[in-house]
Amino acid sequence: MTRLLATCLVLASGTAWGAPSIDDDAKPLIKDLIRTYQGIPGCQVTFERVIATQDEANLVKTQGSILAVKPNRFRVDSGDVTFVSNGETMWLLQPGQDPQDRAAPVNFVEANQFMNRAGRTSIAGPASLVMTLLSADAESLLVTDCKHIKIGPPMGDRRLPSLVMLARDGGSLPEDTKIELALGLHDNKTWVDVMKISPPTGNGHSTVTFANWRKDDQPASAFQPVPGETPRSTPMTASGPTVSPEARVLIDRIRDYYRSIPGAAVTITMQADMPDLPGLEDMERNTLEIVKPNLFKMHDSVPISMACDGEFLWQYSTMAKAWTREKAPQSLGQAQSIIFTTGLVQGLVVDLFVNSIDTSVLFDATKSIDVQPGKNPGEVELVIMPHSTDDPNSIPPTYLGVNKEGPAWLRRIRFDVPEPPPGMPAGPDQMEFVLSDWRTTETPASSFAWTPPADWKETNDLMKDVMVAYGIQEPEMPAHGDSEEGGKPAPEFTLESLEGQSVSLSSLRGKVVILDFWATWCGPCKKGLPVLMDIAKERASDGVVLWSVDMRETPSKVKAFLEKSNWDLPVLMDRKGEVGKLYRVGGIPHTVVIGPDGNIVTVEVGFGGEDATRRTINNAIDQALAKPGT
């Protein structure tokens, strides 16, 4: 929920591609809200959180209080659990248990990540909202989860209108989850009085009511464990990974070193032979440079490079010859979400300057962290193991090689590669990235500026231009059927299924075939495929079969997606996009209905809604079977 709340507080100017659309009348209210919390050193507030079923017959209530002072001092208390940070140490206090302690988070972003990871949802949600509002990251942190922000009617007896946010597909909450913030005026300032979260199914809601807001600026001495309790040196891991004592020493050494330097530059080289993964062979070598608090540049051949000079952030693609510019993030913490979307390894390196390894956003599903001898004599490795190697939301077993002595530079990252499904070609057992040529740097901001080449174009949607350059494009609007293709023979092909079986179009002669070209990242595809699955099931007695054709993805990724979605979907793997080219696929979803005679009946691009899809595909099936249309 932290991600979505931060997303919903994005200012109207300077947002990244994928940022929410914001109604004009909502923009002044958002700015007033940001101005209140960023204009104070800290605040105190009490809260009551209520989780209700649809008929409100079952209620779960939690009461508590929050005291937070910038940049990293806080006390969050709900009676059964308390988090306290004095800026140097953070304690987890629970009745009847010894206090646990660890190094304090460097900012509220890291504090939010830890409390959410600790599984304390009763206080993590309210605390996340308060700390996000106080943080500079409230303006531009993780602008990928909210698709629209608008004004709603005042809630209760409040004079101000409410802010209403809708979650986007693929985010941390289900699509169209509604988040309402009731706003009130106190001491001529705009505060959040109520936060209500309602799922799209209408099955209950979660409401947090805030009261007794006041600004505060308590000194560090005020943030200590409850009197009478003596903190012990018990490492705090909450429900996060189990960390061995040897690993704790190495983790602390890594954290302290990266916090001590102003910045660093590194070369990242991939040392895995990946001939079956188009595009990855072009990512063998790239560079990354970082200078605190918000300067960075990273150059890859694909897909997207970045440069941030503290004032502007440029994102550009050499493949698409396109670029975009936006307001710079104010910290590396803000930049993380953008960098992670481009490169996992680059994101991990930036994470070293923001988090501790054991609380890194990469390791939410980590079971344990231990130490073993490194691959090279001068290295030692952190061994990071997930709870389950079958969980698509967790990283695979990961090994971080670090200098055994001297500066704690990260020297290599190794990932275990899951075995491919039966019948699929074997790949490497591991992917390894070597980090070399490390150096500390204080490069001035001027060297991070980027000038677009004269023959490149500025774009509002860089990712779409990259997809077009790949030959895969998610269309903005659904297209009508391609009448030029109707009646023509469907191009013959042979592809392997997700299970490794060879399937040719000729082997399907005599049936009505629905081919749907798609990818796991495509939002309209994920909406349209369930409709096609239903149609194929309903019309199976008419000899209708559905084959989805995945474009340019790995079997392991598709299999994980299907398991997570609980879909029984037959999939053909177009690993290099060659069949997509035969069928002139430019945008996805791209749906082709082929008659029993092997001729194309209709082609549809995009998803125009369930009713339109059912009507179009069923009419095409009837036409293929020489039945009158309905």
C-alpha positions as CSV (number, residue, x, y, z in Angstrom):
1,M,0.0,0.0,0.0
2,T,3.0,2.4,0.5
3,R,3.6,2.4,-3.2
4,L,0.1,3.3,-4.1
5,L,-0.3,6.0,-1.5
6,A,3.0,7.5,-2.7
7,T,1.8,7.3,-6.3
8,C,-1.4,9.1,-5.5
9,L,0.5,12.1,-4.1
10,V,2.4,12.8,-7.3
11,L,2.3,16.4,-8.3
12,A,0.8,17.2,-11.7
13,S,4.1,18.4,-13.1
14,G,7.3,16.5,-13.9
15,T,5.9,12.9,-13.6
16,A,7.4,9.9,-15.4
17,W,5.9,7.9,-18.2
18,G,3.2,5.8,-16.7
19,A,2.2,8.5,-14.1
20,P,-1.4,9.0,-13.2
21,S,-3.7,11.3,-15.0
22,I,-4.8,14.1,-12.7
23,D,-7.9,16.2,-13.1
24,D,-7.2,19.9,-13.2
25,D,-9.4,20.7,-10.2
26,A,-7.5,18.1,-8.1
27,K,-4.0,19.6,-8.7
28,P,-4.4,22.6,-6.3
29,L,-5.7,20.3,-3.5
30,I,-2.7,17.9,-3.9
31,K,-0.3,20.9,-3.7
32,D,-2.0,22.2,-0.6
33,L,-1.7,18.7,1.0
34,I,2.0,18.4,0.1
35,R,2.6,21.9,1.3
36,T,1.2,21.2,4.8
37,Y,3.3,18.1,5.5
38,Q,6.5,19.3,3.8
39,G,6.4,22.6,5.6
40,I,6.6,21.1,9.1
41,P,9.5,19.3,10.8
42,G,7.3,16.5,12.0
43,C,3.8,15.7,13.4
44,Q,1.8,13.7,16.0
45,V,-1.5,12.1,15.3
46,T,-3.8,9.3,16.7
47,F,-5.6,6.9,14.5
48,E,-8.2,4.2,14.4
49,R,-8.1,1.5,11.7
50,V,-11.3,-0.5,10.9
51,I,-11.5,-3.4,8.5
52,A,-15.2,-4.1,7.6
53,T,-16.9,-6.9,5.6
54,Q,-19.4,-6.0,2.9
55,D,-22.3,-6.0,5.3
56,E,-20.1,-4.6,8.2
57,A,-21.2,-7.6,10.3
58,N,-17.5,-8.3,11.1
59,L,-15.3,-5.5,12.2
60,V,-11.6,-5.5,13.1
61,K,-10.4,-2.4,14.9
62,T,-6.9,-1.1,15.8
63,Q,-6.1,2.1,17.6
64,G,-2.7,3.7,17.9
65,S,-0.6,6.8,17.6
66,I,2.2,8.1,15.4
67,L,4.9,10.6,16.2
68,A,7.4,11.2,13.3
69,V,10.1,13.8,13.0
70,K,12.2,14.2,9.8
71,P,14.3,12.6,8.6
72,N,14.2,9.3,10.4
73,R,12.9,9.6,14.0
74,F,9.6,8.1,14.9
75,R,7.4,6.2,17.4
76,V,4.6,4.2,15.9
77,D,2.4,2.5,18.6
78,S,-0.7,0.3,18.4
79,G,-0.5,-1.2,21.9
80,D,0.6,-4.7,20.9
81,V,3.6,-3.5,19.0
82,T,5.7,-0.4,18.9
83,F,8.4,0.8,16.5
84,V,10.9,3.4,17.8
85,S,13.8,5.1,16.0
86,N,16.0,7.8,17.5
87,G,17.8,8.3,14.2
88,E,20.7,5.9,15.1
89,T,18.9,2.8,16.4
90,M,15.5,1.3,15.7
91,W,13.7,-0.9,18.2
92,L,10.8,-3.3,17.9
93,L,8.9,-3.5,21.2
94,Q,6.3,-6.2,22.0
95,P,4.7,-6.9,25.4
96,G,6.4,-9.9,27.1
97,Q,9.2,-10.1,24.6
98,D,12.8,-8.8,24.7
99,P,13.2,-5.7,22.5
100,Q,14.9,-6.2,19.2
101,D,17.1,-3.6,17.7
102,R,18.9,-2.7,14.4
103,A,20.4,0.3,12.7
104,A,17.9,3.0,12.2
105,P,16.5,3.5,8.6
106,V,18.1,6.4,6.9
107,N,14.7,7.9,5.9
108,F,11.0,7.3,6.1
109,V,11.0,5.4,2.8
110,E,13.2,2.7,4.3
111,A,11.1,2.8,7.5
112,N,8.0,2.2,5.5
113,Q,9.6,-0.7,3.7
114,F,10.6,-2.4,7.0
115,M,7.3,-2.0,8.7
116,N,5.4,-3.4,5.7
117,R,7.8,-6.3,5.5
118,A,7.4,-7.0,9.2
119,G,3.8,-7.9,8.5
120,R,2.4,-5.3,10.9
121,T,-0.4,-4.3,8.7
122,S,-2.4,-2.8,11.5
123,I,0.0,0.0,11.9
124,A,2.0,-0.1,8.6
125,G,-0.8,1.4,6.5
126,P,-1.4,4.4,8.7
127,A,2.3,5.0,9.3
128,S,3.1,4.6,5.6
129,L,0.6,7.4,4.8
130,V,1.9,9.8,7.5
131,M,5.6,9.1,6.7
132,T,5.0,9.4,2.9
133,L,3.3,12.7,3.4
134,L,6.2,14.0,5.5
135,S,8.8,12.7,3.1
136,A,10.1,14.6,0.0
137,D,9.3,11.3,-1.8
138,A,5.6,12.2,-1.6
139,E,6.0,14.2,-4.8
140,S,7.3,11.6,-7.1
141,L,8.0,8.2,-5.5
142,L,6.9,5.2,-7.5
143,V,4.6,6.7,-10.1
144,T,3.3,3.4,-11.5
145,D,0.4,2.2,-9.3
146,C,-2.3,4.9,-9.7
147,K,-4.0,5.5,-13.0
148,H,-6.3,8.4,-12.2
149,I,-6.7,11.1,-9.5
150,K,-9.9,13.1,-9.2
151,I,-12.0,15.2,-6.9
152,G,-14.8,13.6,-4.9
153,P,-17.5,15.0,-2.6
154,P,-16.7,16.0,0.9
155,M,-16.8,13.2,3.4
156,G,-18.9,13.7,6.5
157,D,-19.1,17.3,7.7
158,R,-15.8,18.4,6.2
159,R,-15.7,21.5,4.0
160,L,-13.0,20.3,1.6
161,P,-13.7,17.9,-1.2
162,S,-12.0,14.5,-1.0
163,L,-9.3,13.1,-3.3
164,V,-10.2,9.9,-5.1
165,M,-7.5,7.6,-6.6
166,L,-8.0,4.5,-8.8
167,A,-5.4,1.8,-8.9
168,R,-4.0,0.7,-12.2
169,D,-3.6,-2.8,-13.6
170,G,-0.5,-4.6,-12.4
171,G,0.1,-2.5,-9.4
172,S,0.3,-3.3,-5.6
173,L,-3.5,-3.3,-5.3
174,P,-6.1,-4.8,-7.7
175,E,-7.1,-2.6,-10.6
176,D,-9.8,0.0,-9.9
177,T,-9.3,-0.3,-6.1
178,K,-10.6,3.1,-4.9
179,I,-8.6,5.1,-2.3
180,E,-10.4,8.1,-0.9
181,L,-8.7,10.7,1.3
182,A,-11.1,12.9,3.3
183,L,-9.4,16.3,3.8
184,G,-10.0,18.8,6.6
185,L,-8.8,22.3,7.5
186,H,-7.0,22.6,10.9
187,D,-5.1,25.8,11.8
188,N,-5.6,26.9,8.1
189,K,-3.7,23.8,6.9
190,T,-4.9,20.9,4.8
191,W,-4.6,17.5,6.7
192,V,-5.8,14.0,5.9
193,D,-8.7,13.1,8.3
194,V,-9.8,9.8,6.7
195,M,-8.2,7.2,4.4
196,K,-10.7,4.7,2.9
197,I,-9.7,1.8,0.7
198,S,-12.4,-0.1,-1.2
199,P,-11.7,-3.1,-3.5
200,P,-13.4,-3.2,-6.9
201,T,-15.4,-6.2,-5.9
202,G,-17.2,-4.1,-3.3
203,N,-16.4,-6.8,-0.7
204,G,-15.8,-4.6,2.4
205,H,-13.4,-1.8,3.0
206,S,-10.5,-0.6,5.2
207,T,-10.9,2.8,6.9
208,V,-8.3,4.8,8.9
209,T,-9.5,7.8,10.8
210,F,-6.9,10.3,12.0
211,A,-7.4,12.8,14.9
212,N,-5.5,15.3,17.0
213,W,-3.1,16.3,14.2
214,R,-0.4,18.7,15.4
215,K,3.1,19.5,14.2
216,D,6.0,18.4,16.3
217,D,9.8,18.6,16.5
218,Q,10.9,16.2,19.3
219,P,14.6,15.8,19.9
220,A,16.3,12.4,19.4
221,S,16.4,11.9,23.2
222,A,12.6,11.6,23.2
223,F,12.7,8.5,20.9
224,Q,13.7,5.8,23.2
225,P,12.3,2.4,24.3
226,V,9.6,2.5,27.0
227,P,11.1,3.3,30.5
228,G,12.0,0.2,32.4
229,E,12.8,-1.9,29.3
230,T,16.5,-2.5,28.6
231,P,17.3,-3.0,24.9
232,R,19.4,-6.1,24.1
233,S,21.5,-6.7,21.1
234,T,18.9,-9.0,19.4
235,P,19.1,-8.4,15.7
236,M,15.7,-7.3,14.4
237,T,14.5,-9.3,11.4
238,A,10.8,-9.3,12.1
239,S,9.2,-11.6,9.6
240,G,12.0,-10.8,7.2
241,P,15.0,-13.1,6.5
242,T,16.9,-15.1,9.0
243,V,20.4,-13.6,9.1
244,S,23.4,-15.5,10.4
245,P,25.8,-13.6,12.7
246,E,28.6,-13.7,10.0
247,A,26.1,-12.3,7.4
248,R,25.1,-9.6,9.8
249,V,28.7,-8.4,10.1
250,L,29.1,-8.4,6.4
251,I,25.8,-6.6,5.8
252,D,26.7,-3.9,8.3
253,R,30.1,-3.5,6.7
254,I,28.5,-3.1,3.2
255,R,25.8,-0.6,4.6
256,D,28.4,1.5,6.4
257,Y,30.7,1.7,3.5
258,Y,28.2,2.9,0.9
259,R,26.7,5.4,3.4
260,S,30.2,6.8,3.9
261,I,31.1,7.7,0.3
262,P,29.6,10.6,-1.7
263,G,29.1,8.5,-4.8
264,A,30.6,5.8,-7.1
265,A,31.0,4.6,-10.7
266,V,31.0,1.0,-11.9
267,T,31.0,-1.0,-15.1
268,I,28.5,-3.9,-15.2
269,T,29.2,-6.9,-17.5
270,M,27.0,-9.9,-18.0
271,Q,28.8,-13.2,-18.3
272,A,26.1,-15.6,-19.3
273,D,25.6,-16.9,-22.8
274,M,21.9,-16.2,-23.6
275,P,21.4,-17.0,-27.3
276,D,17.7,-17.9,-26.8
277,L,16.7,-14.6,-25.2
278,P,16.5,-11.9,-27.8
279,G,17.9,-8.6,-26.7
280,L,19.8,-9.8,-23.7
281,E,22.9,-10.5,-25.8
282,D,23.0,-6.7,-26.4
283,M,23.2,-6.0,-22.6
284,E,26.6,-7.4,-21.9
285,R,28.3,-4.2,-20.8
286,N,27.0,-1.0,-19.4
287,T,28.0,1.8,-17.0
288,L,26.4,3.3,-13.9
289,E,27.5,6.4,-12.0
290,I,25.8,7.7,-8.8
291,V,26.4,10.8,-6.7
292,K,24.3,11.6,-3.6
293,P,21.7,13.0,-3.2
294,N,20.1,12.6,-6.6
295,L,22.7,12.5,-9.5
296,F,23.0,9.4,-11.6
297,K,23.5,8.2,-15.2
298,M,23.3,4.7,-16.6
299,H,23.9,3.7,-20.2
300,D,22.7,0.5,-21.8
301,S,22.3,-0.4,-25.4
302,V,18.8,-1.6,-24.6
303,P,16.2,-0.9,-23.6
304,I,16.4,2.5,-21.7
305,S,19.3,4.7,-20.5
306,M,19.0,7.5,-18.0
307,A,20.8,10.7,-17.0
308,C,19.8,12.9,-14.0
309,D,21.6,16.2,-13.2
310,G,19.5,17.0,-10.2
311,E,17.2,19.3,-12.1
312,F,16.0,17.1,-14.9
313,L,15.8,13.3,-15.5
314,W,16.3,12.2,-19.1
315,Q,15.3,8.7,-20.2
316,Y,16.3,7.6,-23.7
317,S,16.6,4.6,-26.0
318,T,19.3,4.2,-28.7
319,M,17.1,1.5,-30.3
320,A,14.0,3.7,-30.6
321,K,16.0,7.0,-31.1
322,A,13.6,8.6,-28.7
323,W,13.8,10.5,-25.4
324,T,11.7,12.1,-22.6
325,R,12.5,14.6,-20.0
326,E,10.9,15.2,-16.6
327,K,11.5,16.8,-13.2
328,A,14.4,15.1,-11.4
329,P,13.7,12.9,-8.4
330,Q,14.8,14.6,-5.2
331,S,16.7,11.6,-3.8
332,L,18.0,8.2,-4.9
333,G,15.1,6.7,-2.9
334,Q,12.7,8.3,-5.3
335,A,14.8,7.2,-8.3
336,Q,14.8,3.5,-7.3
337,S,11.4,2.6,-8.8
338,I,12.3,4.1,-12.2
339,I,15.7,2.4,-12.3
340,F,14.4,-1.0,-11.2
341,T,12.0,-1.0,-14.2
342,T,15.1,-0.7,-16.5
343,G,17.6,-3.0,-14.8
344,L,17.6,-5.3,-11.8
345,V,21.3,-5.1,-11.3
346,Q,21.4,-1.4,-11.7
347,G,18.6,-1.1,-9.2
348,L,20.4,-3.2,-6.7
349,V,23.5,-1.0,-6.9
350,V,21.4,2.1,-6.3
351,D,19.7,0.2,-3.4
352,L,23.1,-0.1,-1.7
353,F,23.1,3.7,-1.3
354,V,19.6,3.7,0.1
355,N,18.9,0.5,2.1
356,S,20.6,-2.3,4.0
357,I,20.7,-5.5,2.1
358,D,18.4,-7.4,4.5
359,T,15.7,-4.7,4.1
360,S,16.2,-4.2,0.4
361,V,13.1,-4.0,-1.7
362,L,14.6,-6.8,-3.8
363,F,14.4,-9.3,-1.0
364,D,10.8,-9.2,0.3
365,A,10.4,-13.0,-0.1
366,T,13.8,-13.9,1.3
367,K,14.0,-16.8,3.8
368,S,17.7,-16.6,4.9
369,I,21.0,-14.7,4.3
370,D,24.2,-16.5,5.1
371,V,27.9,-16.3,4.1
372,Q,30.2,-18.6,2.1
373,P,33.6,-18.3,0.4
374,G,33.6,-16.2,-2.7
375,K,34.1,-17.4,-6.3
376,N,37.5,-15.6,-6.3
377,P,40.0,-15.8,-3.4
378,G,39.7,-12.1,-2.6
379,E,35.9,-12.3,-2.2
380,V,33.3,-13.5,0.2
381,E,29.6,-14.1,-0.8
382,L,26.3,-13.4,0.8
383,V,24.0,-16.3,0.0
384,I,20.4,-15.0,-0.3
385,M,17.8,-17.8,-0.4
386,P,14.0,-17.3,-1.1
387,H,11.2,-19.1,0.7
388,S,10.3,-20.9,-2.4
389,T,12.0,-21.2,-5.8
390,D,8.6,-21.6,-7.4
391,D,7.3,-18.3,-6.1
392,P,7.2,-15.9,-9.2
393,N,7.2,-12.9,-6.8
394,S,10.6,-13.7,-5.2
395,I,14.1,-13.5,-6.6
396,P,15.9,-16.8,-7.3
397,P,18.8,-18.0,-5.1
398,T,21.2,-15.1,-5.3
399,Y,24.9,-14.7,-4.4
400,L,26.6,-11.4,-3.8
401,G,30.4,-11.4,-4.0
402,V,32.0,-8.7,-1.9
403,N,35.7,-7.7,-1.3
404,K,36.9,-9.8,1.7
405,E,39.1,-6.9,2.8
406,G,39.3,-3.2,2.2
407,P,36.4,-1.2,0.6
408,A,33.2,-3.3,0.7
409,W,32.7,-3.1,-3.1
410,L,30.1,-5.4,-4.6
411,R,32.1,-7.5,-7.1
412,R,29.6,-9.9,-8.6
413,I,26.0,-10.9,-8.6
414,R,25.0,-14.5,-9.5
415,F,21.4,-15.7,-10.0
416,D,20.5,-19.4,-10.2
417,V,18.4,-19.9,-13.4
418,P,15.3,-22.1,-13.0
419,E,15.2,-25.2,-15.1
420,P,13.2,-24.8,-18.3
421,P,10.0,-26.8,-18.8
422,P,10.3,-30.3,-20.3
423,G,11.1,-30.2,-24.0
424,M,12.5,-26.7,-24.0
425,P,16.2,-26.1,-24.8
426,A,18.4,-25.9,-21.7
427,G,19.9,-22.5,-20.8
428,P,22.8,-21.6,-18.4
429,D,22.5,-22.7,-14.8
430,Q,23.4,-19.2,-13.7
431,M,23.4,-15.6,-14.9
432,E,26.4,-13.7,-13.6
433,F,27.0,-10.0,-13.6
434,V,30.6,-8.8,-12.9
435,L,30.9,-5.3,-11.4
436,S,34.4,-3.8,-12.1
437,D,36.3,-0.6,-12.3
438,W,34.7,0.7,-9.1
439,R,35.7,4.2,-8.0
440,T,34.4,6.8,-5.6
441,T,33.4,10.0,-7.3
442,E,32.0,13.5,-6.5
443,T,31.4,14.4,-10.2
444,P,29.6,17.8,-10.4
445,A,26.0,17.9,-11.6
446,S,26.9,19.5,-14.9
447,S,28.5,16.2,-16.1
448,F,25.2,14.3,-15.6
449,A,23.3,16.4,-18.1
450,W,22.3,14.8,-21.4
451,T,21.7,16.4,-24.8
452,P,19.5,14.5,-27.3
453,P,20.9,13.9,-30.8
454,A,19.3,16.1,-33.4
455,D,17.7,13.2,-35.3
456,W,16.0,11.7,-32.2
457,K,12.4,12.5,-31.3
458,E,10.9,13.6,-28.0
459,T,8.1,11.4,-26.9
460,N,5.4,11.2,-24.2
461,D,5.5,7.4,-24.0
462,L,9.1,6.1,-24.2
463,M,8.2,2.5,-23.4
464,K,5.7,2.4,-26.2
465,D,8.4,3.6,-28.6
466,V,10.8,0.9,-27.3
467,M,8.1,-1.7,-27.8
468,V,7.6,-0.5,-31.4
469,A,11.3,-0.7,-32.0
470,Y,11.2,-4.3,-30.7
471,G,8.3,-5.0,-33.1
472,I,5.8,-5.3,-30.2
473,Q,3.4,-2.6,-29.3
474,E,0.6,-2.3,-26.9
475,P,-2.0,0.0,-28.7
476,E,-3.7,2.9,-27.0
477,M,-7.1,2.1,-28.5
478,P,-8.6,-1.1,-29.9
479,A,-8.5,-1.4,-33.6
480,H,-11.2,-2.7,-35.9
481,G,-10.9,-6.0,-37.8
482,D,-8.5,-6.1,-40.7
483,S,-10.8,-6.6,-43.7
484,E,-7.8,-6.9,-46.0
485,E,-6.7,-10.1,-44.3
486,G,-10.1,-11.8,-44.4
487,G,-10.3,-14.7,-46.9
488,K,-6.5,-15.0,-47.3
489,P,-4.7,-18.2,-46.3
490,A,-3.3,-18.1,-42.8
491,P,0.5,-18.3,-42.8
492,E,1.8,-21.8,-41.9
493,F,4.0,-22.1,-38.8
494,T,5.2,-24.6,-36.3
495,L,5.9,-23.6,-32.7
496,E,6.5,-25.4,-29.4
497,S,3.9,-25.2,-26.7
498,L,4.7,-24.2,-23.2
499,E,4.9,-28.0,-22.4
500,G,7.4,-28.5,-25.2
501,Q,5.1,-30.1,-27.8
502,S,5.4,-29.2,-31.4
503,V,2.2,-27.6,-32.8
504,S,1.7,-26.7,-36.5
505,L,-1.2,-24.8,-38.0
506,S,-1.7,-27.6,-40.6
507,S,-2.3,-30.0,-37.7
508,L,-5.3,-27.9,-36.7
509,R,-6.9,-28.0,-40.2
510,G,-10.6,-28.7,-39.9
511,K,-11.0,-26.7,-36.7
512,V,-11.8,-23.1,-36.1
513,V,-8.6,-21.7,-34.6
514,I,-8.4,-18.6,-32.5
515,L,-4.8,-17.3,-32.4
516,D,-4.2,-14.6,-29.8
517,F,-0.7,-12.9,-29.8
518,W,0.0,-11.5,-26.4
519,A,2.6,-10.9,-23.6
520,T,2.5,-11.0,-19.8
521,W,3.2,-7.3,-19.5
522,C,0.3,-6.3,-21.8
523,G,-2.7,-5.0,-19.7
524,P,-5.3,-5.3,-22.5
525,C,-4.1,-8.9,-23.2
526,K,-4.7,-9.8,-19.6
527,K,-8.3,-8.5,-19.9
528,G,-9.1,-10.1,-23.2
529,L,-7.7,-13.6,-22.8
530,P,-10.2,-14.7,-20.2
531,V,-13.0,-13.7,-22.6
532,L,-11.4,-15.8,-25.4
533,M,-10.9,-18.7,-23.0
534,D,-14.6,-18.6,-22.2
535,I,-15.6,-18.5,-25.8
536,A,-13.4,-21.4,-26.7
537,K,-14.9,-23.5,-23.9
538,E,-18.4,-22.5,-24.9
539,R,-17.8,-23.3,-28.6
540,A,-15.7,-26.4,-28.2
541,S,-18.5,-28.6,-29.6
542,D,-18.2,-26.5,-32.8
543,G,-14.6,-27.5,-33.1
544,V,-13.2,-24.2,-31.8
545,V,-9.7,-24.2,-30.3
546,L,-7.7,-21.4,-28.8
547,W,-4.0,-21.1,-28.9
548,S,-2.4,-18.0,-27.3
549,V,1.0,-17.1,-28.9
550,D,3.4,-15.5,-26.4
551,M,5.7,-12.9,-27.9
552,R,9.4,-12.9,-27.1
553,E,9.2,-14.1,-23.5
554,T,10.8,-17.0,-21.6
555,P,8.8,-20.1,-20.7
556,S,9.6,-19.7,-17.0
557,K,8.1,-16.2,-17.0
558,V,5.0,-17.3,-18.8
559,K,4.6,-20.4,-16.6
560,A,4.9,-18.3,-13.4
561,F,2.3,-15.8,-14.8
562,L,-0.2,-18.6,-15.6
563,E,0.3,-20.1,-12.1
564,K,-0.2,-16.8,-10.4
565,S,-3.3,-16.0,-12.5
566,N,-4.7,-19.6,-12.1
567,W,-5.3,-19.8,-15.9
568,D,-5.6,-23.0,-17.9
569,L,-4.4,-21.4,-21.1
570,P,-2.8,-23.2,-24.0
571,V,0.4,-21.3,-25.0
572,L,2.7,-21.4,-28.0
573,M,6.1,-19.7,-27.6
574,D,7.1,-17.3,-30.3
575,R,10.5,-16.7,-28.7
576,K,12.0,-14.6,-31.5
577,G,8.8,-13.0,-32.8
578,E,9.1,-14.7,-36.2
579,V,5.5,-16.0,-36.3
580,G,4.3,-12.5,-35.2
581,K,6.0,-11.1,-38.2
582,L,4.2,-13.6,-40.5
583,Y,0.9,-12.4,-39.1
584,R,1.9,-8.7,-39.3
585,V,1.6,-8.2,-35.5
586,G,2.3,-4.6,-34.7
587,G,0.1,-4.1,-31.6
588,I,-1.1,-6.6,-29.0
589,P,-3.4,-8.2,-28.3
590,H,-3.6,-9.3,-31.9
591,T,-6.4,-11.9,-32.4
592,V,-6.8,-13.9,-35.6
593,V,-9.8,-16.3,-36.3
594,I,-8.9,-19.0,-38.8
595,G,-11.6,-21.1,-40.5
596,P,-11.6,-24.9,-40.9
597,D,-10.3,-24.4,-44.5
598,G,-7.1,-22.6,-43.2
599,N,-8.2,-19.1,-44.3
600,I,-8.3,-16.0,-42.1
601,V,-11.8,-14.9,-41.2
602,T,-11.0,-11.8,-39.2
603,V,-8.2,-10.0,-37.4
604,E,-8.8,-7.9,-34.3
605,V,-6.1,-5.7,-32.6
606,G,-6.7,-4.4,-29.1
607,F,-9.4,-5.2,-26.5
608,G,-12.6,-3.2,-26.9
609,G,-14.4,-4.8,-23.9
610,E,-16.0,-8.1,-23.1
611,D,-19.3,-7.5,-25.0
612,A,-17.6,-6.3,-28.2
613,T,-15.1,-9.1,-28.1
614,R,-17.8,-11.8,-27.6
615,R,-19.8,-10.4,-30.4
616,T,-16.9,-10.1,-32.9
617,I,-15.3,-13.5,-32.2
618,N,-18.6,-15.4,-32.1
619,N,-19.7,-13.8,-35.4
620,A,-16.4,-14.8,-36.9
621,I,-16.8,-18.3,-35.7
622,D,-20.3,-18.5,-37.1
623,Q,-19.0,-17.1,-40.4
624,A,-16.3,-19.7,-40.5
625,L,-18.9,-22.5,-39.9
626,A,-21.2,-20.9,-42.5
627,K,-23.8,-20.1,-39.9
628,P,-25.8,-16.8,-40.0
629,G,-24.4,-14.1,-37.8
630,T,-26.2,-13.1,-34.7
